[in-house]
Amino acid sequence: MGGIISKLKWLDPFTYVDILLDKIKPKAQRNKYLDWAIYLAFAAIFAYALLFIFGLILGTSAPGVIVLSGSMEPSFYRGDIIILQGADAQNIKGQDVYFPGISTLKGKMLKEIAEVDYEKQKIIFANGAEVSINKEGDVIVYNSSYYPEPIIHRVIAKVHVADGTYFITKGDNPKTNWFVDQACGNVVFGYVPGTDLIAITSIESACITPHMPNEKELEGKMIGKIPFLGWVKLIPFDEIPKLLGLKK
């Protein structure tokens, strides 16, 4: 048993750090605070190396993304880490809509090609196609010019045009994410969102992003999650600064 344990230590990258430090100066003669600083520096190097290796394996520059909001509850929660895999449009699940006569949707808004009927939970396109607003599509990660953090939301529809595929997305949380991400402007409901109340209610939709991201702009699609682990970063870099009034 002891032989197995002694062999396993060579899998620990810090074993090699210890050997390097011992060659420079014996442990008894070293400053323990300087040692800790060196260990922390190597921990950061090892973490980035591991992230780089996972990125190569999974085909994405961002193999892991921390969930920062509750927009996808109850599918996953703030503090969870989402594991991503690089994927093209063909391998991302979503309802397909085809516009062969449109050359591009780059810079175009959703309202130019479709209307969203929130009462019937449908998106109705100018070509007559309709898709349901449901939770059957894959979860993808993309960037928005409106937010500094990446958006982790579910694919509602894939819109195919001449220059590629564009995505319509939405958060799963019915209490906070009533609107499709790309639906900007005034929305009239036949009910009060998030409740069972019936009323004609006009709400200004603060959209997540003004344009539909295309497949080249995606960080990847979700293939798994690690619950809670993201709090290791969120507590020191997000929660504590908020408590101290250093961050909104």
FIKE-517004 format. One record per atom (N, C-alpha, C, CB): x, y, z. Coordinates in steps of 0.001 Angstrom, whole numbers, plus 500000, padded with zeros to 6 digits. Glycine has a CB too. Layout:
<tordos>
XYZ ...
</tordos>
This chain:
<tordos>
500831498786500000 500000500000500000 500865501264500000 499060500006501224 501946501195500832 502834502350500917 503506502651499599 503878502127501975 503820501553498835 504450501739497533 503546502440496551 504871500420496968 502232502116496610 501260502755495714 501145504236496027 499881502079495833 501076504548497339 500951505949497764 502178506754497340 500763506036499296 503366506129497499 504592506843497121 504656507111495621 505821506046497552 504056506226494829 504012506442493378 502987507502492996 503695505136492660 501878507538493746 500825508510493438 501279509947493654 499600508234494284 502260510130494542 502700511505494816 503260512177493567 503755511512495922 503738511362492605 504303511938491387 503225512492490460 505124510897490652 501969512181490777 500867512779490025 500520514164490554 499636511878490079 501036514486491734 500784515795492348 501807516791491810 500855515712493914 501372517814491083 502338518764490506 503155519511491552 501615519765489644 502615519623492777 503346520352493819 504538519556494345 502410520697494972 504563518245494068 505745517447494408 506972518006493702 505535515960494027 506794518397492459 507905518927491665 508287520338492120 507536518936490173 507300521081492620 507604522404493184 508458522242494435 506297523183493514 508104521264495288 508887521000496505 510323520617496162 508231519883497335 510485519757495158 511828519335494748 512640520531494259 511746518258493645 511999521392493470 512677522583492947 513112523504494078 511761523341491978 512220523747495038 512543524637496155 513650524057497024 511300524899497003 513606522732497245 514641522090498066 516014522180497412 514285520626498319 516046522169496080 517322522295495378 517883523708495504 517156521925493903 516968524689495545 517407526086495679 517915526355497090 516253527056495336 517116525887498087 517489526103499485 516735525097500356 517179527574499933 517378524491501348 516686523552502242 515490524220502927 517661523004503303 514463523422503208 513223523963503765 513441524703505074 512229522854503978 514349524195505916 514597524812507224 515154526223507093 515558523956508033 515760526525505947 516365527845505752 515475528807504957 517692527693505047 514313528306504534 513445529135503692 512429529911504523 512720528269502666 511976531028503959 510913531826504580 509569531198504227 510973533324504110 508781530828505252 507524530112504984 506520530973504222 506899529643506293 506563532298504424 505636533181503706 506004533268502224 505636534591504335 507314533253501968 507765533244500577 507375531927499912 509296533459500495 507468530833500672 507040529528500150 505570529551499754 507283528426501191 504726530121500625 503286530191500334 503020531015499075 502524530795501531 503761532109498928 503589532947497735 503968532170496473 504443534234497846 505035531380496569 505465530569495420 504429529495495111 506842529919495694 503896528848496164 502862527824495958 501617528411495288 502478527179497299 501222529604495731 500047530250495136 500290530583493666 499685531528495912 501502531043493370 501833531371491976 501781530120491101 503232532024491889 502336529022491611 502296527775490836 500879527217490743 503222526731491463 500070527424491797 498671526973491749 497933527666490612 497958527249493096 498187528972490448 497553529719489353 498036529203487997 497851531231489484 499341528918487906 499897528398486647 499286527042486313 501437528278486737 499190526160487323 498617524829487098 497147524920486706 498770523962488354 496420525854487340 494991526011487037 494788526452485590 494344527030487995 495594527428485156 495471527897483772 495894526819482779 496314529160483561 496920526041483143 497359524951482265 496267523897482131 498653524310482802 495631523570483269 494550522583483249 493377523088482419 494087522258484680 493063524378482581 491977524984481812 492291524947480313 491737526438482272 493544525222479979 493966525197478572 493836523789477987 495421525693478438 494254522780478763 494178521388478297 492728520966478098 494872520441479297 491870521295479089 490450520969478952 489836521689477753 489689521338480235 490272522927477519 489777523684476374 490114523010475058 490344525084476389 491346522477474966 491751521760473755 490926520492473567 493242521411473812 490696519774474676 489936518524474606 488486518783474208 489988517790475952 487887519832474799 486468520110474580 486211521036473393 485876520716475821 487267521569472803 487100522397471611 486504523763471870 486252521688470639 486862524376473017 486364525711473339 487396526450474172 485013525634474088 487420527775474041 488348528583474835 487856528775476259 488559529936474181 486592528421476528 486015528573477865 485330527271478276 485005529759477903 486098526261478716 485489524972479070 484638525007480325 486553523950479243 484846526012481169 484046526136482386 483617527572482619 484824525627483589 482321527786482892 481787529133483131 480968529117484416 480916529620481923 481203530088485290 480464530174486551 479129530868486322 481289530928487624 478070530300486872 476742530913486791 476695532080487774 475606529867487098 476375533280487276 476399534488488099 475018534972488514 477100535582487363 473963534470487882 472616534959488193 471656533793488344 472116535923487100 470406534118488666 469381533088488811 468506532942487585 468523533389489994 468965533416486435 468114533445485240 467776532064484684 468785534248484170 468522531035485093 468255529688484582 467676528757485648 469529529088484024 467325529289486809 466708528438487829 465361527922487326 466530529215489162 464997526685487649 465668525733488542 466619524777487831 464643524936489279 466961525031486583 467858524124485855 469254524110486478 467949524533484374 469747525277486845 470961525385487643 470958526738488329 472238525201486767 471895526924489272 471834528058490188 473141528848490200 471506527576491595 473045530057490735 474224530893490925 475266530105491725 473853532229491650 476493530144491260 477565529411491932 477872528064491312 477216529215493360 476982527558490465 477282526322489731 478301526627488630 475978525698489124 479078525637488258 479987525775487119 479437524959485958 481437525314487487 479287525606484818 478774524949483621 479951524461482782 477864525912482798 479941523180482435 480982522601481590 480546522723480131 481257521107481971 481413523312479316 481072523582477915 481882522729476949 481289525049477600 481273522510475809 481941521845474698 481734522686473448 481404520393474496 482778522845472663 482615523548471399 481665522783470492 483970523749470710 480794523485469813 479801522809468963 479384523720467824 478561522384469787 479134523121466659 478578523894465556 477058523803465608 479119523388464188 476402524572464762 474936524666464806 474258523314464631 474445525617463734 474845522466463824 474254521157463545 474144520298464807 475081520425462494 475067520515465751 475098519713466972 474483520418468172 476510519336467292 473765521494467923 473064522212468990 471568522036468787 473451523728469009 470897521549469819 469469521273469708 468651522552469817 469035520282470782 467704522718468906 466810523864468888 465845523716467728 467601525190468782 464746524453467760 463750524375466687 464258525138465460 462377524949467162 464234524477464315 464810525048463093 463810525906462326 465322523939462193 464295527068461886 463521527964461022 464434528365459866 462989529238461814 463909528300458642 464741528558457462 464278529808456714 464716527347456522 465258530683456414 465036531874455591 466081531879454476 465117533193456452 465951531024453466 466970530951452406 467119532243451610 466637529830451461 466091533092451626 466157534337450865 466856535468451589 464789534770450507 467220535271452851 467908536311453624 469400536011453626 467356536393455087 470205537002453261 471653536780453163 472315536721454534 472299537880452330 471883537592455454 472493537628456784 471527538231457800 473809538432456756 471731537880459069 470997538514460172 471953539314461052 470253537449461019 473168539483460580 474166540241461322 473685541675461505 475532540211460597 473577542116462750 473139543475463032 471644543683462978 473775544394462089 470883542650462628 469423542777462546 468780542377463870 468862541909461395 467612542952464149 466886542642465374 465823541585465099 466243543913465963 465443540871466147 464457539802466012 463141540316465449 464218539136467355 462729541519465862 461436542046465427 461376542308463919 461131543324466175 462526542292463243 462545542465461790 462105541207461054 463931542863461333 462151540061461733 461771538807461067 460695538023461818 462990537935460894 460311538490463025 459358537694463810 458647538535464859 460073536530464485 457529538012465337 456808538570466479 456743537505467569 455369539048466069 456826537947468825 456750537008469942 455383537129470598 457883537269470975 454644536023470640 453335535980471291 453528535307472648 452266535212470408 453653536129473702 453927535579475030 452708534895475636 454406536676475957 451521535339475235 450309534720475769 450189533274475287 449062535529475355 450537533041474019 450492531681473465 451846530976473568 450043531724472003 452846531720474084 454202531176474217 454725530654472875 454222530048475266 454656531545471871 455118531204470532 455899532358469917 453935530830469638 456787532010468992 457433533004468143 456924532763466728 459015532914468221 456347533802466130 455745533689464797 456626534457463808 454264534241464786 457137533749462813 458091534331461872 457400534864460622 459139533299461483 458086535772459948 457530536419458755 457291535434457613 458460537523458286 457973534301457627 457774533301456572 456643532321456900 459066532530456340 455941532575458028 454823531726458423 455178530634459412 454235531108457226 456461530419459649 456879529391460610 456572529836462038 458387529088460460 456295528868462901 456047529133464317 456858528154465161 454529529023464649 457382528641466285 458065527755467228 457526528032468628 459618527956467175 457514527010469460 457064527156470841 458204527658471715 456521525820471381 457862528470472699 458858528886473689 458874527797474759 458527530322474307 459839526901474660 459892525764475578 461305525590476138 459436524475474865 461512524504476863 462804524236477495 463440522965476938 462639524119479013 463254522746475641 463757521520475022 465094521700474307 462742520999474047 465513522939474095 466767523183473384 467978523054474290 466749524554472757 469157523023473678 470408522989474437 470667524339475098 471587522608473521 471465524314476149 471924525545476795 473254525941476161 472069525361478352 473354527192475737 474580527688475108 475110528897475873 474324528057473627 476335529258475589 476952530444476189 477397531374475069 478161530058477109 476973532637475169 477369533641474176 477620534961474893 476274533808473068 478194535903474196 478489537216474776 477545538271474221 479948537615474502 477179539215475082 476289540305474695 476995541638474877 474985540269475517 476739542562473971 477318543901474098 476707544661475270 477120544691472802 475594544155475816 474921544816476932 475458544392478298 473446544537476868 476177543281478356 476636542740479637 478112542348479555 475781541521480049 478868542571480639 480285542172480626 480476540667480788 481037542895481729 479496539999481430 479614538567481666 478965537773480532 478976538194483009 479441536554480287 478809535709479266 477389535331479662 479638534441479032 476516535163478679 475117534795478903 474979533275478751 474166535548477903 474373532644479756 474171531190479746 472672530934479668 474803530503481022 472141530779478463 470693530617478285 470380529497477294 470061531934477805 469091529155477245 468645528024476435 468237528455475024 467478527323477118 468545527602474058 468165527852472668 466672527587472490 468997526968471697 465967528586471967 464557528416471599 464461528033470126 463744529715471883 465202528746469289 465144528478467846 466494528729467193 464069529348467177 466726528017466104 467899528228465252 467393528759463915 468738526896465065 467808529959463571 467347530590462334 468454530471461287 466958532093462572 468167529738460228 469157529472459186 468978530443458017 469046528013458695 470032531189457710 470032532088456551 471276531775455719 470007533608456994 471494532552454665 472557532231453710 473948532170454339 472561533247452605 474245533077455289 475605533109455840 475768532313457134 476009534531456087 474784531485457484 474942530654458673 473695530582459539 476075531165459490 473902530180460778 472799529965461715 472876530965462861 472819528524462262 471725531529463208 471614532479464313 470671531891465367 471100533876463810 470877532291466626 470157531665467729 469245532646468464 471139531056468701 468051532158468785 467121532883469657 467128532141470984 465650532972469035 467343532869472068 467556532232473368 466675532854474450 469026532336473770 466635532174475599 465832532670476725 466283531982478009 464309532426476479 466204532699479118 466462532101480421 465282531255480871 466760533182481456 465541530210481653 464484529291482090 463610529846483206 465096528003482546 464141530774484006 463437531225485210 462166532000484856 464361532099486068 460978531455485185 459730532136484818 459451533384485651 458575531182484957 460150533537486776 459928534694487646 460738535916487212 460277534336489079 461866535677486579 462745536800486216 462951536971484719 464076536623486867 462820535905483968 463105535963482529 461847535668481723 464220534966482154 460973536666481653 459713536528480918 459957536592479413 458716537625481340 460968537373479021 461147537693477612 462202536827476936 461515539139477465 462043536663475654 463108536110474821 464278537095474855 462613535851473341 465499536590474915 466678537462475071 466765538567474032 467929536637475006 466384538258472804 466564539200471689 465319540034471391 466961538444470446 464278539924472227 463033540664471982 463095542022472672 461801539859472480 463537543035471951 463654544387472503 462403545196472172 464918545096471954 462028546091473073 460897546974472804 459696546705473684 460494546852471380 458596547351473379 457389547262474195 456649545944473942 456464548455473908 456216545292475031 455513544013474943 454174544130475657 456364542864475553 453104543669475011 451774543683475622 451388542255475992 450716544314474659 451095542037477279 450685540730477774 449183540706478027 451449540373479057 448585539522477867 447200539337478278 447126538876479716 446499538339477371 448261538886480399 448337538461481799 449531539168482427 448468536892481927 449641539065483738 450776539666484433 451877538611484538 450361540200485855 453031538824483908 454092537816483919 454501537414485334 455301538331483169 454733536114485522 455149535607486816 454023535378487794 456110536530487411 452769535613487356 451612535427488238 450508534723487461 451105536793488805 449395534459488160 448214533880487513 447163534946487207 447607532789488401 447533536222487362 446580537307487166 446351537574485677 447074538578487862 445111537799485320 444757538129483942 444610539641483826 443445537404483504 445336540236482901 445259541690482710 445963542053481410 445896542456483917 445608543181480856 446327543700479692 447436544588480240 445368544497478699 448654544117480137 449782544790480762 450850545094479723 450364543935481897 451248546341479652 452294546746478720 453609546882479483 451922548081478006 454621546179479026 455911546185479709 457020546451478699 456154544843480445 457947547315479070 459103547572478218 460123546450478423 459735548969478531 460423545734477380 461357544614477464 462794545114477394 461089543598476339 463518544944478501 464943545269478508 465686544027478036 465434545730479941 465917543935476742 466448542698476172 467884542436476637 466396542759474642 468246541169476625 469580540746477031 470618541139475983 469610539234477268 470211541031474725 471099541390473620 470255541881472448 471988540178473195 470690542890471721 469862543415470630 469862542541469384 470327544787470261 470856541676469258 470985540882468037 471115539395468346 472188541350467228 470731538584467395 470848537134467541 472298536710467326 469913536401466543 472904536003468280 474281535542468067 474329534454467001 474885535018469382 475388534443466215 475537533357465242 476466532289465804 476082533892463892 476580531186465085 477313530038465617 478788530340465865 477191528871464669 479359531299465140 480760531649465326 480982532471466595 481267532415464121 479911533025467139 480028533875468328 479757533118469626 479074535042468218 479518531831469545 479219531048470741 480497530591471432 478354529838470384 480457530546472773 481551529957473538 481442528434473526 481548530486474987 480215527924473420 480001526483473402 478622526129473916 481060525777474228 478359524821474012 477088524357474569 477356523572475848 476313523483473540 476382523589476735 476510522926478028 476449521407477863 475408523404478988 477416520718478503 477391519254478508 477341518701479932 478616518701477776 477406519590480926 477342519147482313 477489520322483258 478419518106482597 477388520053484551 477544521119485544 478172520560486815 476180521778485861 478844521439487551 479391521109488863 478705522036489862 480973521265488905 477791521524490685 477053522389491614 477971523048492648 475973521583492328 477689524298492955 478268525054494080 479751525435493947 478104524260495316 480531524752493147 481983524953493155 482383526379492788 482642523985492199 481557527057492004 481869528425491607 481879529419492751 480899528875490591 481293529032493896 481294529926495057 482709530169495579 480422529346496172 483629529266495287 485027529456495693 485564530771495134 485904528270495214 485122531132493945 485524532407493338 484541533519493670 485642532260491824 483244533215493695 482234534259493894 482329534916495272 480848533674493707 482617534128496313 482650534696497673 483736535763497812 482881533584498709 485008535479497478 486027536528497651 485975537649496626 487374535914497607 485531537344495406 485606538340494340 484275539012494010 486143537701493110 483180538530494590 481870539107494284 481080539424495553 481071538155493399 480885538429496408 480057538617497596 480697539561498613 479783537281498247 481958539330498959 482631540179499951 482770541625499460 484017539607500282 483199541865498197 483229543256497712 481865543941497762 483750543291496293 480772543182497522 479429543764497617 479109544159499053 478374542774497095 479473543294500014 479227543595501429 480013544823501882 479596542389502301 481192545006501311 482042546146501670 481701547403500879 483497545793501454 480716547295499979 480322548441499172 481284548769498056 480169549625500034 482150547812497709 483137548037496658 482630547629495288 484401547286496969 481479546946495274 480931546446494019 479422546462494107 481449545021493703 478756546783492988 477302546820492970 476749545431492722 476794547796491906 
</tordos>
